[in-house]
Amino acid sequence: MRDSTAKSDATSEVRSDARSDATSEVRSDARSDAASDARSEVRSGASRPDRSGVITAAVALAVCSGLVLYGVLSGGGEEKKKPAVPTASVTYEVTGTGTADITYQARSESGKATVVRGAALPWRKTVPVPLGRSPVVSIVLGEKGGRARCAVAVRGRHLQSATASGDFGRATCTGTLPSPSPGSSTTEGVAVG
């Protein structure tokens, strides 16, 4: 019986060794397959996180930062100076008593007039008016009426005056400014006629 036990033990050892060898080979094969798969993934970039999105975001952030910095250093878009339009100094004057609605032309890119409602008289305003535009002041008296006189002067030279009287009386004073000459950008030498 000893022989059969020894044979049985030997057979068990052989089987166990064979199993261990087979298991080791399988494990070894699995490890080498996994290692080769990992190496091929690293070569192909599949196991690495996708960094193209991060790189794209970093480039976009750098470009935006550069544009903002450029805008700050260049003084911004809204503060850019427009070419100077030559002007003439125009004085509007309304004399009388009480109040009147006064409308006058001043430096305006859109050409809109400025309106002063219920201005206390006497009233006087000196403003720059672009060359080529007509200096205009008009007055409208209120329902109480009265008497008021408007006047326009360019650089101290009187151009026109008019008188309004009665309820809702009206008067308008105008003048003429020359058109700007090409290349001029100041009010020097403006001839008024």
Phi, psi and omega in degrees: 000331177302318181297318181291327177291318179296318178298318181296318179294319180294318179296319179297318180295319180296315179297316180297317178296319180296318178296315180299316179297316180295317179295317179298318179295318180296315179297316180297317177296319180296318179296315182293324176295317180295319179295318180290324176297317180296317179298317181292326177293320179295318178297320182276348178082011184284329184275340177288145175297150182289108183264356181296324178294319179294317180295317179299316179296320179295319179294316179298319178296318179296318179295314180298317178299319178297317180295319179296315179298319178298316179296321179291316183287332182274000175095005177079161183280331185280337184269004179296134183279135175277156177303137182292130176266127180297142181230169172233145179281120183241133177249126175254138180220135176232121180248160181141198178232160179085217182228161177205154171273128184240131177238131181217156179266130175227190179295113181212124179294328183274347181084006180285145179276159176261136182243131175243113182271134175062039180292135177285134181263147000286154184226140180214138181212131175248125184222156172278134178239130180300140176300144182094343176262152179269128173288129184223137170225134177227149181234147175226121178282161180279188182290341177281348177075212182121203180215133179214152181233133176254154178211148178236134176224138176246121183051043177082354181265119181294130180253314184200154172216157179208160183236138175245142177211159178086181180296128179053032179299147183231149173206148179226137176237134180227166176213179180231131174249144179293158175288150179293140177278150181302133177085356180275143180223010179231177180262003181295141174073019180287123178265129180245131183216000000 
